[in-house]
Amino acid sequence: MALAPDRVIRGLLLDRDDTLVVDVPYNADPHLVVPVPGARRAVERARAAGLQLGVVTNQSVIAKGMATREQVDATNARVDELVGPFDVWCVCPHDAGDDCACRKPRPGMVLDAAERLGIPPESIVVVGDIGADVQAARNAGAQGILVPTPRTRRQEIDEADTVAADLDEAVTLVLEHVGSVADRA
């Protein structure tokens, strides 16, 4: 499954947990941040191609009162140090029942990142490990790539428009669409 051939990609947004770093449930401790294998190299490849880079991450640990925003920001800073740097970070601090506009699968964080990066959502690809990540992309008018983990449900894989074996393969798919449509003609 490939990305839309008529779209030029200018931005790449990545989910944090189980996409960039090994998921530690409700992690707000920078010392527990461990990049997934190949994450730094994949991000470096995207940056070298001139893509704007960002992270969009649901962090209900804040709403649950298990961590402060400052603790989550410190954890994100560690991700930025180990894998980034990223041009923009968008964090949803809400819980599933809060009915916010930002929590994936809603499009709020993708739209916010697009605006902050100065590029239209149609020029963005969101990479994540669950259906909510690719659905947030779809809901914002962006494209999504699912990189399944053992926790990804079969239905999420079946419903994804584009699936990659790992983050490096996802970046390779994105890099095929960097530049202008005329450049590829």
C-alpha positions in Angstrom: 0.0 0.0 0.0 1.4 3.3 -1.0 0.8 7.0 -0.3 -1.3 9.1 -2.7 0.9 9.6 -5.9 -0.5 13.2 -6.5 0.6 14.6 -3.1 3.9 16.3 -2.3 5.0 15.6 1.2 6.5 18.5 3.2 6.0 17.4 6.8 6.2 14.3 8.9 4.5 13.9 12.2 5.3 11.0 14.4 3.5 9.5 17.4 5.8 9.2 20.5 5.1 6.0 22.3 5.8 2.7 20.4 6.7 4.7 17.3 9.7 6.8 18.3 10.4 5.3 21.7 9.7 2.0 23.5 6.3 2.4 25.2 6.5 2.6 29.0 2.8 3.1 30.0 2.2 6.6 31.3 5.9 7.4 31.2 6.8 10.8 32.6 10.4 9.9 33.5 13.1 11.0 31.1 15.4 8.3 32.4 13.1 5.6 31.0 13.1 6.9 27.4 14.6 4.4 25.0 14.3 5.0 21.2 12.9 2.2 19.1 15.6 0.6 17.0 16.4 2.7 14.0 14.4 5.7 15.1 17.2 8.2 15.1 18.4 7.2 11.7 14.9 7.3 10.3 14.3 10.8 11.7 17.8 11.9 10.4 16.8 10.7 6.9 13.6 12.6 6.9 15.3 15.8 8.1 18.1 15.4 5.5 15.3 15.3 2.8 14.1 18.7 4.0 10.9 17.6 5.7 9.4 19.6 8.6 9.3 17.2 11.6 6.9 17.0 14.6 5.5 14.8 17.3 1.8 14.4 18.1 1.2 12.5 21.3 -1.7 11.7 23.5 -0.5 12.0 27.2 -3.5 11.2 29.4 -1.1 10.7 32.2 -1.5 14.4 32.9 -5.4 14.3 33.0 -5.2 11.2 35.2 -3.0 13.2 37.7 -0.2 10.7 37.5 2.3 13.3 36.1 2.5 17.0 35.6 2.8 18.8 32.3 6.4 19.7 33.3 7.3 16.0 33.8 5.8 15.1 30.4 7.7 18.0 28.8 10.9 16.8 30.4 10.3 13.3 29.0 9.6 14.8 25.6 12.8 16.9 25.8 14.7 13.6 26.3 13.0 12.1 23.2 14.0 15.3 21.3 17.6 14.9 22.6 17.8 11.2 21.7 15.9 11.1 18.4 15.2 14.7 17.3 15.3 17.5 17.2 11.7 18.1 16.1 10.4 21.3 14.8 7.1 21.1 16.7 5.7 19.1 19.6 1.9 18.8 20.1 0.7 17.1 23.3 -2.9 16.3 24.2 -3.0 16.3 28.0 -6.6 15.1 28.1 -8.2 11.7 28.9 -10.3 9.7 26.6 -13.6 10.9 28.1 -12.7 14.6 28.1 -14.2 15.3 24.6 -11.4 17.6 23.5 -10.5 18.4 19.9 -6.9 17.4 20.2 -6.9 13.8 21.4 -6.2 11.4 18.5 -8.2 10.1 16.6 -9.5 13.7 16.4 -7.6 16.0 14.1 -6.7 18.8 16.5 -3.0 18.1 17.0 -2.4 17.4 13.3 -4.0 20.6 12.3 -2.2 22.5 15.1 1.2 21.1 13.9 0.4 21.9 10.3 -0.4 25.5 11.2 2.7 25.9 13.4 4.9 24.4 10.6 3.3 26.6 8.0 2.3 23.8 5.7 -1.2 22.4 4.7 -2.3 19.2 6.3 -2.6 17.6 2.8 1.3 17.9 2.6 1.7 15.9 5.9 2.1 12.3 6.7 1.4 11.0 10.3 3.2 7.8 11.4 1.9 5.9 14.3 1.4 2.4 15.8 -2.4 2.4 16.3 -5.5 3.2 14.4 -6.1 6.5 16.3 -2.9 7.8 14.8 -3.8 7.2 11.2 -7.4 8.2 11.8 -6.2 11.6 13.2 -4.3 12.0 10.0 -7.3 11.1 7.9 -9.6 13.4 9.9 -7.2 16.3 9.3 -6.8 15.7 5.6 -3.3 14.3 6.0 -2.1 10.8 5.1 -1.2 8.2 7.7 1.2 5.3 7.8 0.6 2.5 10.4 3.7 0.8 11.8 2.2 -2.1 13.8 3.5 -3.4 17.0 2.4 -6.6 18.8 -0.2 -4.4 20.6 -1.7 -3.1 17.3 -5.1 -4.7 16.7 -5.7 -6.7 13.4 -8.7 -4.5 12.6 -6.4 -1.3 12.8 -4.0 -2.9 10.3 -6.8 -3.9 8.0 -8.3 -0.4 8.0 -5.1 1.5 7.5 -4.5 2.9 4.1 -0.7 2.4 4.3 1.2 0.0 6.5 5.0 -0.2 7.0 7.0 -2.9 8.7 9.0 -0.3 10.7 9.7 3.3 11.0 12.5 3.2 8.5 10.2 1.7 5.9 7.6 4.3 6.7 10.2 7.1 6.1 11.2 5.4 2.8 7.6 5.6 1.7 7.4 9.3 2.6 10.7 10.1 0.9 9.3 8.8 -2.4 6.9 11.8 -2.2 9.2 14.6 -1.2 9.6 17.4 -3.7 7.2 18.6 -6.3 4.8 16.5 -8.5 6.5 18.1 -11.5 9.9 16.9 -10.2 8.6 13.3 -10.3 7.0 13.6 -13.8 
